[in-house]
Each structure stands twice: as C-alpha cells, then as structure tokens.
Amino acid sequence: MTRSATHVVELVATTTRLDDDVDLLACAGDQGWLFESADHGLAGRGEALRITLPPGAARAADAAEAVAHAFTRVEVADEVGRPGTGPVAFAALPFDDEAQATAVVPALVVGRAADGTRWVTRTRSPGATDDTDDPLAPGRRAGGPGPSRFDVSSTRSPESWCRAVVAARDRIRAGELTKVVLAREVVVEADAPISPVEVLGRLRAAYPSAYRFSVDGFIGASPELLVSRAGDIVRSQPMAGTAARSGDPSADARLAASLLASAKDLSEHRITIDAVLDTLLPFCSYVDAEAEPSVVAVANVQHLATLVHGRLSSPPANALSLATALHPTPAVGGAPRHAALAVRAELEQLDRGRYAGPVGWVDAAGNGTFAVGVRSAEIDGRRARVFAGNGMVADSDPAAELSETRAKLLAMLSAIVRP
C-alpha cells in the first residue's frame, strides 16, 4: 500500500484477483465505461472521481498532469500489479483542443488481460467496506423496448461535401499543404432510446479485433491504435490508406494488392508514419517502425497499417501525455498539422465533438491504451451522430472519396439502425 506524503488521501483503490470470467460489455451496461479488444480490456461503472482536463494548446501536458494530480489523492492496495490495475481513468477527448474534456475514475473496474488474468478494483472513501456491487452482475440497461423506426439524414449534402473535396485538392496542388482530412456527419433519430450495449454487442460480433469503447455516450469500434504504454514500452499502429472489401476472398486479395501498390495511398500512409515517429522520438531512447505497411481487414474495408514501437526514456511518459502529443495524427487531421487543421475548419463545416479524438484509459502508474476515436457515434437518448472522414491529397477524386466515407459510415449505421 502506498500513500503520498504531501497529499491528503480522499479515496482508496483496492485491486484483488477475480477467479470467475466476466463479460466486460455486460458489466459496463448502458451507463458505464468500456474499453476492450479481442482478448483484453476494462469495464467500469459508478463514479469515484471526475477530473476536468484543461482546454487549450497546452492540453498535451496539462491533461496528463491533471490526471496524475488526481491520482495522488488515491491510496492504492494492489495485489495484482499490472497495467490496468489500481485506479484507472477513462477518457474520450474532443478532437479540438479548445473543447471541454473530462476523465472519470469509476467506483468499480473489472479487468481482463490477454493471458487470462482477471481482477476487480474498487475505489471508495477510506474506511468504506461496501462490496454489494457484484462485479459479475450486469450493469444498468435502458428499460422498455428498443427503437423500431429510424430516420437517417446527412447534415450536409453529398454535393456540397464533394465541392469541399475539390477545394481541398486545389489548395493541396497549390502547395498550401500536403493532406487534409474532411469528415461527414449522419444523424440518426429513433423512436425510442438507443442502447449503447445493444449497439456495442453488434459491433463486437462484426469487429472482434477492434478497440470497442463506451465513454459517456461516445461509443465505437476503432481499428486504429493511437498509443499503448506498458512500463517503458510504447506502441502505435497508425492507419492511412483505405480500400473497400467485397466479401469475395479473391477479389479482396486483389484490392489489397492494389492498395499496397497505390502511390497515392502509400504516400498518404508515409506522411502519417513519419509524423508518429517524429512525435514519439523526444519521449524515447529508441523508436522504430516496420519497413513496409501491411493490410488490415476490418469487415467492409481494409487499411494500410504500420506498427511503430519503441522504448521510453526514464522516467517514461504517461500514456495520456503520449496520446495528446500524438493527436491529431495526419490520419485524422492532415499535414502539416497547423495548415491542415485550419483548412479542415474552413471546409469541413462540422463540430466533430469527440470523433477522431483519443479514447481510452490510463492508470496511476502511467500505463494505458488509447485508440483513435473513429468508427464512432455520439449517442444521446434517441439521437445518434455518426461520423466518417477521408484524407484528401493532390490526386483525390471526390466521387471515390464520397464512396469511401459511405463504406466507413456503414460500420456504425448497420449497428444502430436495425430492421
């Protein structure tokens, strides 16, 4: 058990091993927190602590400092001692630095590691002994029947969005920037509340290898690892460059081969990898990337992906500080960063909210995992905002870019809108 000598202890986090398996999605319920992939993850419910993260250009440093300061108020008793044990803060940060953001330390967190280790952490006031919240019991679910009718509409016409693509392409050709990402928004209005658990259950079945998340109404199944930190090891797997999938293995193999041979997609991908390497280098004693990208298939689309890995310098940077330093990568913003973000704000005409921002968790030791918040939706009762974006470069074709966003939107729409 550890205690800060300079801070008053307000909470105690106790982590114990859990013998029984647990369904993390069911544990989180509709009102809890979730971050899971195929064989590991965390689920939380109840609220022990809510942390306000400062807005502004200094968020990369200030957000991590705010969370680290909050953790000094928590005494830790941890018999498991691995990433994700002890107190854990979940966060889904807005795309824009100036927007308000929070992180939450749940009162109860259940974790499962890839090797099968399971645990439960309870964070509560000193002296409290209430263990009535059974970690194996399902979390709260919305009552009543689910939606039976859905109204789906775009907030911007396809023609208007394609004109923005042409404008972006012209400015890239003029040398103002090399890439900019433009997103689209589709709004779903249902006749009854939309259940995050129901949507995430469908996403789990369709995208078992994705990073599935639920944080204060922001849900999704992202294929893209922004950053993970375990001890002094850091990893990232940026994705940029996309092709459709047909469902026919032979045709998909040809599409993948074309993607790997595409000068446009390879150039777009290289921009992102170089930016990630340049950002991580000051934090690392070494950092490297795979020599060539691979193709990662995700249901109806496939992406170029490259694993970046390194060893952090001592003392290793906190996972949240790494995530906020990397955000936004060229895969979701463009390059050069400042020019691309200015053009995006002018042409996109969209408040992204938390779409394409960092989403994940960080523990008191600084370990954590953050995905890029794509293939996502903001759910508020009967309403869902669904987003998808594409990277524009000098030879982007508006019709092809529009088609690609439709394929990406389908990932969430097919999980929300049901017959």
Secondary structure, 3 states (H helix, E strand, C coil): CECCCCCCCCEEEEEEECCCCCCHHHHHCCCCEEEECCCCEEEEECCCEEEEECCCCCHHHHHHHHHHHHHCCEEEEECCCCCCCCCEEEEECCCCCCCCEEEEECCEEEEECCCCCEEEEEEECCCCCCCCCCCCCCCCCCCCCCCCCEEEEECCCHHHHHHHHHHHHHHHHCCCCCEEEEEEEEEEEECCCCCHHHHHHHHHHHCCCCEEEEECCEEEEECCEEEEEECCEEEEECEEEEEECCCCHHHHHHHHHHHHHCHHHHHHHHHHHHHHHHHHHHHEEEEEECCCCEEEEECCEEEEECCEEEEECCCCCCHHHHHHHHCCCCCCCEECHHHHHHHHHHHHCCCCCCCCCEEEEEECCCCEEEEECCCEEEEECCEEEEEEEEEECCCCCHHHHHHHHHHHHHHHHHHHCCC
